[in-house]
Amino acid sequence: MNHTVYNFGAGPAMLPHAVLEQVQAELLDWHGRGISVMEMSHRGADYMRIVAEAEQDLRDLLQIPGNYKVLFLQGGATLQFAMVPMNLLRGHTRASYVQTGVWSEKAIAEAGRFATVEVAASNTDRQARVVPRQSEWRVSADTAYVHITGNETIGGLEFDFVPELGGIPLVSDASSHILSKPMDVSRFGLIYAGAQKNIGPAGLTLVIVREDLVGHAPAGTATMLDYAVHAQEGSMHNTPPTFAIYVAGLVFKWLNGLGGLDKIAEINARKAACLYAGIDDSGGFYTNAIEHRNRSRMNVPFTLHDAALDKAFLSAADTQGFLQLKGHRLLGGMRASIYNAMPEAGVRALVEFMRDFARRWG
Ligand SMILES: *Cc1c(COP(=O)(O)O)cnc(C)c1O
């Protein structure tokens, strides 16, 4: 493995090196067929097997119950901001959203085109530093569903609980933390995730949806925006993002080979603990202001005590092979994304670099 660079980009993010090597080895000639996966018919037997294995491996990883559909779609998590209300209102007018940061706000804005949005809880009064506890939420009984952003990729804020909503379906945007730890799918009505953070290449969007929530899109819904169409046709109504699904399938196999989500969760917990300790033990040189119980294990934003040092920090980091640490343009500062593919050694090396930098510039 090439240890000269570590890529901390938030997405599209790094992929497991072993997976990239396998993709490279199979790129020109997949399993002796003489062609690349990119050149295969999506309806041919070989490709059908690739998709079926990808779905089964994902089902094994997340222990997805049989009454849930797995859909391989396109349009990113951003299209799900619209498809969720388009498909899940089921005659209701109201949908509830928990506001925890930039991504939930985008989901709220888009849902407002289709539904009356009720903000069940918000953290804007607390500088978006905490996920409101469920005891604070106000959810109307007649709401169609409750939407959360399980991990706020920009703010670096992660849910530390799964809300209990009785019969109201829970929907989660899991784009940046899916597969980072075990998840009890049965507690959710629908889970969606763009692939480019923790699954595979951009261009694929994963939707896991309980069967009884499929088939309620109103008449007039565009064919491609109706979950029922994709569910009935095994995500093959039109040409799916074939190569992205193939690579995602290899990532699922890689995770299963590592020991599954319990194992990767342990590794991710150690990585996050190491990085947050590096920040908290810096004597104020670095700061992360998120409430500890909600600190994201995947995206770690931090600021330097003097923003005038940002440029020097980024330039030194880049020179030493620590890539894409610049924070999101809305927040400034730094952000280290440490998804499944980031090895522990990469996090340890980053913390070492940060310590050195603080010593030199503090
Ligand atoms: C990246 C991201 C999105 C947007 O995903 P696209 O695939 O670019 O549409 C939405 N929600 C979260 C939580 C994200 O991290």
The ligand as a MOL file (V3000), in Angstrom:
LIG
                    3D

  0  0  0     0  0            999 V3000
M  V30 BEGIN CTAB
M  V30 COUNTS 15 15 0 0 0
M  V30 BEGIN ATOM
M  V30 1 C -22.6540 14.3200 0.7630 0
M  V30 2 C -23.9600 14.3380 1.4750 0
M  V30 3 C -25.1540 14.6190 0.7980 0
M  V30 4 C -25.1880 14.9710 -0.6630 0
M  V30 5 O -24.9150 13.8790 -1.4110 0
M  V30 6 P -24.9540 13.9140 -3.0290 0
M  V30 7 O -24.6740 12.4990 -3.3370 0
M  V30 8 O -23.8770 14.8660 -3.4600 0
M  V30 9 O -26.2980 14.3720 -3.4270 0
M  V30 10 C -26.3260 14.5750 1.5190 0
M  V30 11 N -26.3420 14.2770 2.8270 0
M  V30 12 C -25.2100 14.0020 3.5050 0
M  V30 13 C -25.2930 13.6570 4.9510 0
M  V30 14 C -23.9870 14.0290 2.8460 0
M  V30 15 O -22.8560 13.7560 3.5230 0
M  V30 END ATOM
M  V30 BEGIN BOND
M  V30 1 1 1 2
M  V30 2 1 2 3
M  V30 3 2 2 14
M  V30 4 1 3 4
M  V30 5 2 3 10
M  V30 6 1 4 5
M  V30 7 1 5 6
M  V30 8 2 6 7
M  V30 9 1 6 8
M  V30 10 1 6 9
M  V30 11 1 10 11
M  V30 12 2 11 12
M  V30 13 1 12 13
M  V30 14 1 12 14
M  V30 15 1 14 15
M  V30 END BOND
M  V30 END CTAB
M  END
